[in-house]
Amino acid sequence: MARAPSDTDNNGLVARVAAGDNAQPLTITEISSALKRTIEERFGHVRLRGELSGVKRAASGHLYCALKDEKAVLDGVMWRGNTNRLAFVPEDGLEVIATGKLTTYAGRSKYQIVIDRLELAGEGALLALLEKTRARLEAEGLFARERKRALPFLPRTIGVVTSPTGSVIRDILHRLADRFPSHVLVWPVLVQGQGAAEQVAGAIRGFSELAEGGPVPRPDVVIIARGGGSIEDLWSFNEEVVVRAIADCTIPVISAVGHETDTTLADYAADRRAPTPTAAAEIAVPVKVDLEATLADFAARQRRAVYRPVELGRERLEARLRRLPRPENLLQPQAQRLDEAAERLRRGLTDRAAAGRERLVGVASRLSPTMLQRAQADAARRLAQARLVPALVERPLAAKRDRLAALARLAEQLHPEKPLDRGYAIVRDASGKALTTKAQAEREAALKLQFKDDVLDVVPKGAGSPPPPPKPRRAAKPKSGQKAGMAAQQDDLFD
C-alpha cells in the first residue's frame, strides 16, 4: 500500500500546493513574455560598441549579425527599413556603435539587440573599412594602371557630375571659359548624405550610355567634382557602387573630389585624378591662347622652311653670277671673228666677180659669128661622112627576139594547167584554192576536180552534199597560134 506523502516530501508524485503558498506555476510563454517585457522596459534604448561578426543579408532585406568584444557575444538584427538607410556596407571585423533596444527571442531562449542605427566607431574604424574596401577592389583589378585611358586632347563636350548649387560647378565653368570655351553638360546629383552614392553612380552610367549622334551630345570626358570636407562628407565617393560605375564607364573620367590632400576610391578608379575641381577643368582642356600661339609659330616655321631654300638658292645664284664674266667680254672674240669673216667675204665676192668678169670677156671674144659658122660647117661635114649600117641595129633586135621566143616556150611548158592535157586533174576547194594533200581534202565539205575540158563537183565520203557554189570564171588560155602571132607582130615592129 502506497505511503501518503508528507508535508516535508519534495519528491511527491503529484504536485501539491504547500500550505500558505499562493504562487501559481507559470507557463514557458508567460515567463518568456515576462522576461521580454522586463528587458525591453529596462533596456529600451541602448548604445553598444563592438565588432561585427557573422554579418549576412537575408533575401527579405533584414540584416543579421553579432556584436562581440573580448569576453562576450550579443546577437543583433536590423530590419529592412533601417538597412536601406545605412551609410556603409557592414562587414565582418568592423568596429561599430549600434543603437537600438534589447529584446528576447523566445524561440531560442536568447536575447538580442534590435538595431535601429549602425555607425562606425570613430574615424579609425572608417579608415579601416576604407582600406579594406580599397584592397578588395584593387585585387579585382579596378585600379590597375593598364585600365587607365588617355584623355582627349580637345574635347568638344564635357560632362560634369556634381551638385548644381555649389561653388564647384561655377569654378569649373569659369575656368573652362578662361582656357577654352566648351560645351558643358551638368548632371545634378547629391554629393553628400543618404542616396548620394547611388545618384553619382547613376549619373556616370547615364553619361556612358548616351549614344553617338543622339539628341543629347555624348561627352568626350566626364568630370566628377566635389568640394573639400571630412572623410564622412566624402564617403559617398568611397562607395563600391561609385567605384564600379567609374571603372565600367566607356568615357574617360577625371576625379576631382575634395582638396589636394583628400583621397577617395573614386580617385583610384578614375583615368585621371585632379587635386581640385578647378584643376580638373585645366586638365580637361588646353589653353586656347597657347594653342593659337603654337599654331602661329608652326605657320611661321612652315613659311620659313618653304622660303629658306629659295633664299639659299638666290644667294648661291648671286654668288655664281658674280663669278661669271660679263656678257660683252664673252662675245668680244666672236664679234672680232665675225668682223674678220665679213671682211673676207666682201673681198672674196669682189675677187670672184672680177675673175668671172675676165672669163666672160674671154668667152665673149670666142662667140663671134664667124667662129660659130665655122663650127657648124665642121659638124655638118662630119655628119655627112658618117654611114648608118642596118646590121648594127638588126643584130641586137634578132638576139632579143630569140630570147623572147624561148621564154614563151618555157612559159607554155610550165603553165599549171598544161598537165591537164596529159590526163591529170587539179583538186580545188569550194573557193577554188588548189589542195595538195589528202588531209586538206578530208577537211573540206565539197571539192572541185578540174579536168582539161570542165570542172566536176564532188563530195568526199562521209560528207553531205552542200549546194554548189557559183562557178568561178576561168581565165582564157592563150593559144599557141596567138602567141606565135604576137611574136610575129613583135618581129614586125622591130623590122
C-alpha positions in Angstrom: 0.0 0.0 0.0 1.5 3.4 -1.1 2.6 5.7 1.6 0.9 9.1 1.8 3.3 12.0 1.1 4.2 14.1 4.0 4.5 17.9 4.0 8.2 17.7 4.0 8.4 15.4 1.0 9.7 17.4 -2.1 9.6 14.5 -4.5 5.9 13.8 -4.5 4.3 12.0 -7.3 1.6 14.7 -7.8 2.3 18.4 -7.5 0.7 19.8 -4.4 0.4 23.3 -3.2 2.3 23.9 0.0 0.4 25.4 2.9 0.5 29.2 2.8 2.0 29.2 -0.8 -0.2 31.2 -3.3 2.3 31.2 -6.2 0.8 29.6 -9.2 3.2 27.8 -11.7 3.9 29.9 -14.9 4.0 28.6 -18.5 7.1 28.9 -20.6 5.4 31.5 -22.8 4.4 33.5 -19.7 7.9 33.6 -18.3 9.3 34.4 -21.7 6.9 37.2 -22.1 7.7 38.5 -18.7 11.4 38.4 -19.4 10.8 40.2 -22.7 8.8 43.0 -21.0 11.4 43.3 -18.3 14.3 43.5 -20.6 12.7 45.9 -23.1 11.5 48.2 -20.3 14.9 48.2 -18.6 17.0 48.3 -21.8 14.6 50.1 -24.2 17.4 52.3 -25.6 21.0 51.3 -25.6 24.2 52.1 -27.5 26.6 49.3 -27.8 30.2 49.2 -29.1 31.6 46.1 -30.6 33.0 44.3 -33.5 30.7 42.9 -36.2 30.8 39.2 -36.8 28.8 36.8 -38.9 27.2 39.5 -41.0 24.6 38.3 -43.5 21.9 39.9 -45.5 18.7 37.8 -45.8 16.6 37.6 -49.0 14.0 39.6 -47.2 16.4 42.5 -46.8 16.9 42.1 -43.0 20.4 42.1 -41.6 21.6 39.5 -39.1 24.9 39.8 -37.2 26.6 39.5 -33.9 28.4 42.1 -31.8 31.3 40.9 -29.8 34.2 42.1 -27.7 37.0 40.2 -25.9 34.6 38.3 -23.5 31.0 38.3 -24.7 28.9 38.0 -27.8 25.4 39.5 -28.5 23.2 38.6 -31.4 21.7 41.5 -33.4 19.1 42.1 -36.1 18.3 45.1 -38.2 15.1 45.2 -40.1 14.9 46.1 -43.8 13.6 49.6 -43.4 16.7 50.5 -41.4 19.2 48.7 -43.5 18.2 50.7 -46.6 19.4 53.8 -44.7 22.8 52.5 -43.9 25.7 54.8 -45.0 28.1 51.9 -45.4 28.1 48.2 -46.1 28.5 46.2 -42.9 31.3 43.7 -43.0 32.9 41.3 -40.5 35.6 42.9 -38.4 34.3 46.4 -38.4 34.1 48.2 -35.1 30.7 49.8 -34.8 28.3 51.5 -32.5 24.8 50.0 -32.6 21.8 52.0 -31.3 18.6 50.1 -30.5 16.8 48.1 -27.8 17.4 44.7 -26.2 14.8 42.1 -26.6 14.4 38.3 -26.3 13.8 35.6 -28.8 11.7 33.0 -27.1 12.1 30.5 -29.8 15.8 30.0 -28.9 15.8 31.3 -25.3 18.2 34.0 -26.4 18.3 37.7 -26.0 19.4 40.1 -28.8 19.5 43.7 -29.8 17.2 45.1 -32.4 19.4 47.7 -34.2 17.8 51.0 -35.3 21.1 52.7 -36.3 24.5 51.4 -37.1 27.6 53.7 -37.2 31.3 53.1 -37.4 33.0 53.5 -34.1 35.2 56.6 -34.9 37.3 57.7 -37.8 39.7 54.8 -37.2 37.0 52.3 -38.0 36.0 54.3 -41.0 39.6 54.3 -42.3 39.8 50.6 -41.6 36.7 50.0 -43.7 38.1 52.2 -46.4 41.4 50.3 -46.5 39.6 47.0 -46.6 37.3 48.1 -49.5 40.3 49.5 -51.3 42.3 46.3 -51.0 39.4 44.2 -52.2 38.6 46.3 -55.2 42.3 46.6 -56.1 42.5 42.8 -56.0 39.8 42.8 -58.7 41.9 45.0 -60.9 39.7 48.0 -60.8 42.7 50.3 -60.0 45.1 48.7 -62.5 47.3 51.1 -64.5 46.6 49.4 -67.8 42.9 50.3 -67.4 43.7 54.0 -67.5 42.7 55.7 -70.7 44.2 58.8 -72.3 42.2 61.9 -72.1 41.1 63.6 -75.4 43.3 66.5 -76.4 40.5 68.8 -77.2 37.0 67.6 -76.0 34.1 69.1 -77.8 31.6 68.2 -75.0 32.4 67.9 -71.2 30.1 66.1 -68.8 30.2 67.2 -65.1 28.7 65.2 -62.3 28.3 67.5 -59.3 25.9 69.5 -57.2 24.2 72.2 -59.3 24.0 74.6 -56.3 27.6 74.6 -55.0 30.6 76.7 -55.9 32.3 73.7 -57.6 30.3 74.0 -60.9 30.8 77.7 -61.0 34.6 77.3 -60.6 34.7 74.7 -63.4 32.6 76.8 -65.8 34.6 79.9 -65.1 37.9 78.1 -65.6 36.7 76.4 -68.9 35.6 79.8 -70.2 39.1 81.3 -69.4 41.0 78.5 -71.0 38.9 77.1 -73.9 35.2 77.6 -74.1 33.5 74.2 -74.4 30.0 72.7 -74.4 29.3 71.5 -70.8 26.6 69.1 -69.7 25.9 69.1 -66.0 24.2 66.1 -64.4 22.9 67.3 -61.0 23.4 64.9 -58.1 23.7 64.9 -54.3 27.4 64.8 -53.3 26.8 64.0 -49.6 24.4 62.1 -47.4 21.9 59.3 -47.9 21.5 58.3 -51.6 24.4 60.4 -52.8 26.5 57.4 -53.9 23.6 55.9 -56.0 22.9 59.3 -57.7 26.6 59.7 -58.6 26.8 56.2 -59.9 23.6 56.6 -61.9 24.9 59.9 -63.5 28.2 58.2 -64.6 26.3 55.3 -66.1 23.9 57.7 -67.8 26.7 59.6 -69.5 28.3 56.4 -70.5 25.0 55.1 -72.1 24.5 58.2 -74.3 24.6 57.3 -78.0 26.8 59.0 -80.5 24.8 61.4 -82.7 21.8 61.4 -80.3 19.6 64.3 -79.3 21.9 64.8 -76.3 25.6 65.0 -77.3 27.8 62.3 -75.8 30.6 63.8 -73.7 34.2 63.2 -74.6 35.3 63.4 -71.0 33.4 63.2 -67.6 34.5 65.2 -64.5 33.3 64.0 -61.1 33.7 67.0 -58.8 33.0 67.9 -55.2 34.5 70.5 -52.8 36.5 69.6 -49.7 35.3 68.1 -46.5 35.8 65.5 -43.8 36.1 61.8 -44.6 32.5 61.4 -43.7 31.5 64.2 -46.1 33.4 62.5 -48.9 32.3 59.0 -48.1 29.9 58.7 -50.9 32.8 58.7 -53.3 34.3 55.7 -51.4 31.3 53.6 -52.0 31.7 50.5 -54.1 28.8 51.4 -56.4 30.6 54.6 -57.4 33.9 52.9 -57.9 32.4 50.2 -60.2 30.5 52.8 -62.2 33.7 54.7 -62.9 35.5 51.5 -63.8 32.7 50.5 -66.2 32.4 53.9 -67.8 33.2 54.0 -71.5 34.2 57.7 -71.4 37.5 58.9 -69.8 36.8 60.1 -66.3 38.6 62.8 -64.2 38.1 62.6 -60.5 38.2 66.0 -58.7 36.8 65.2 -55.2 37.9 67.3 -52.3 41.1 69.2 -52.0 44.6 68.1 -52.9 45.1 66.2 -49.6 41.8 64.4 -49.9 41.9 60.9 -51.5 38.9 58.7 -52.3 38.5 55.4 -54.0 37.0 57.3 -56.9 40.5 58.8 -57.5 42.0 55.3 -57.8 39.3 54.2 -60.3 39.3 57.3 -62.4 41.5 57.7 -65.5 43.0 60.9 -64.1 42.9 62.5 -60.7 42.8 66.3 -60.2 43.7 67.9 -56.9 40.8 70.3 -57.1 37.7 70.9 -59.4 39.4 73.9 -60.9 42.4 71.8 -61.7 40.1 69.2 -63.4 39.0 71.9 -65.8 42.6 72.8 -66.5 43.4 69.1 -67.2 40.3 68.7 -69.4 41.1 71.4 -72.0 44.2 73.2 -73.2 44.7 77.0 -73.2 43.2 78.4 -76.4 45.6 81.3 -76.5 48.6 79.0 -76.2 47.2 76.8 -79.0 46.7 79.8 -81.2 50.3 81.0 -80.4 51.6 77.5 -81.1 49.7 77.3 -84.5 51.1 80.8 -85.4 54.6 79.6 -84.5 54.1 76.5 -86.6 52.8 78.6 -89.5 55.8 80.9 -89.3 58.2 78.0 -89.1 56.5 76.4 -92.1 56.8 79.7 -94.1 60.5 79.9 -93.1 61.0 76.3 -94.1 59.4 77.0 -97.5 61.2 80.2 -98.2 64.6 79.2 -96.8 65.6 77.0 -99.8 64.5 79.8 -102.2 66.6 82.3 -100.3 69.6 80.0 -100.2 69.2 79.3 -103.9 69.0 83.1 -104.6 72.2 83.7 -102.6 74.1 80.9 -104.3 72.9 82.2 -107.7 74.0 85.7 -106.9 77.4 84.4 -105.8 77.8 82.4 -109.0 76.7 85.4 -111.1 79.4 87.5 -109.5 82.0 84.9 -110.6 80.7 84.7 -114.2 82.4 87.0 -116.8 80.5 89.9 -118.3 78.4 89.1 -121.5 80.3 91.6 -123.6 83.6 90.1 -122.6 82.3 86.6 -123.7 81.2 88.0 -127.1 84.3 90.0 -127.9 86.3 87.2 -129.6 83.2 86.0 -131.6 82.5 89.6 -132.6 86.0 90.0 -133.8 85.8 86.7 -135.7 82.5 87.9 -137.3 84.1 91.1 -138.4 87.1 89.3 -140.0 84.7 86.8 -141.8 82.6 89.6 -143.1 85.7 91.3 -144.4 87.0 88.1 -146.1 83.5 87.5 -147.6 83.5 91.0 -149.0 87.0 90.6 -150.5 86.1 87.1 -151.8 83.0 88.3 -153.6 84.8 91.2 -155.2 87.7 88.9 -156.3 85.2 86.3 -157.7 83.2 88.9 -159.5 86.4 90.3 -161.1 87.6 86.7 -162.2 84.1 86.0 -163.6 84.2 89.2 -165.5 87.5 88.3 -167.0 86.3 84.8 -168.0 83.2 86.3 -169.5 85.3 88.7 -171.6 87.4 85.8 -172.8 84.4 83.7 -173.8 82.7 86.6 -175.4 85.7 87.0 -177.7 85.2 83.4 -178.9 81.5 83.8 -179.6 81.9 85.7 -182.8 79.5 84.8 -185.8 82.4 83.7 -187.9 83.6 81.2 -185.4 80.0 79.9 -184.9 79.5 79.4 -188.6 82.8 77.6 -188.9 81.8 75.2 -186.1 78.5 74.5 -187.8 80.2 73.7 -191.1 82.5 71.3 -189.4 79.6 69.4 -187.7 77.7 69.2 -191.0 80.8 67.7 -192.7 81.3 65.1 -190.0 77.6 64.1 -190.2 77.7 63.7 -194.0 80.8 61.5 -193.7 79.1 59.2 -191.1 77.4 56.0 -192.6 74.5 54.0 -190.9 74.8 50.2 -191.3 71.5 48.3 -190.9 73.2 45.3 -189.5 74.3 47.3 -186.4 70.6 47.7 -185.5 69.2 44.4 -186.7 71.7 42.2 -184.9 70.7 43.2 -181.4 67.0 43.0 -182.3 67.4 39.4 -183.6 69.1 38.4 -180.4 66.4 39.8 -178.2 63.7 38.2 -180.5 65.2 34.7 -180.0 65.3 35.2 -176.2 61.7 36.2 -176.1 60.6 33.2 -178.1 62.5 30.9 -175.8 60.8 32.4 -172.7 57.4 32.0 -174.4 58.0 28.3 -175.0 59.2 27.8 -171.4 56.1 29.6 -170.0 53.8 27.4 -172.0 55.6 24.2 -170.7 55.4 25.5 -167.1 51.7 26.5 -167.2 49.9 24.9 -164.2 47.1 23.6 -166.5 49.4 22.0 -169.0 49.4 18.6 -167.3 45.6 18.5 -167.8 46.3 17.7 -171.5 48.0 14.5 -170.3 45.0 13.3 -168.2 45.8 14.8 -164.9 43.3 16.8 -162.7 43.6 19.5 -160.2 41.7 19.2 -156.8 40.3 22.5 -155.5 38.1 23.5 -152.5 34.9 25.4 -152.8 36.7 28.7 -153.1 38.9 27.5 -155.9 42.1 27.1 -154.0 44.2 24.1 -155.1 44.7 21.4 -152.5 47.9 19.5 -152.4 47.4 16.9 -149.5 44.9 14.3 -148.5 44.4 15.9 -145.1 43.4 19.2 -146.6 40.9 17.4 -148.9 39.3 15.5 -146.0 38.6 18.7 -144.1 36.5 20.1 -147.0 32.7 19.6 -147.3 32.8 19.9 -151.1 35.6 19.6 -153.7 36.1 20.6 -157.4 38.0 18.4 -159.8 39.3 20.4 -162.8 39.9 18.5 -166.0 41.0 19.6 -169.3 37.6 20.5 -170.6 35.5 21.3 -167.5 35.2 21.2 -163.7 33.4 18.4 -161.7 31.9 19.0 -158.3 32.4 16.1 -155.9 31.6 15.4 -152.2 34.2 13.5 -150.0 33.0 10.2 -148.5 31.0 10.8 -145.3 30.2 14.5 -146.0 26.8 15.9 -147.0 26.1 17.4 -150.4 26.2 21.2 -150.0 24.7 23.4 -152.6 27.2 24.1 -155.4 28.9 27.5 -155.1 28.9 29.8 -158.1 31.3 28.6 -160.7 34.4 30.8 -161.0 35.3 32.2 -164.3 38.2 30.6 -166.0 40.9 32.7 -167.3 41.2 32.4 -171.1 44.1 30.2 -172.0 46.3 31.7 -174.7 46.7 29.6 -177.8 49.9 28.7 -179.5 48.9 30.4 -182.7 48.0 33.6 -180.8 51.4 33.6 -179.1 53.1 33.0 -182.4 51.1 35.8 -184.0 52.1 38.1 -181.2 55.7 37.1 -181.6 55.3 37.7 -185.4 53.7 41.1 -184.8 56.6 41.9 -182.4 59.0 40.9 -185.1 57.3 43.3 -187.5 57.6 46.1 -185.1 61.4 45.7 -185.0 61.8 45.1 -188.8 
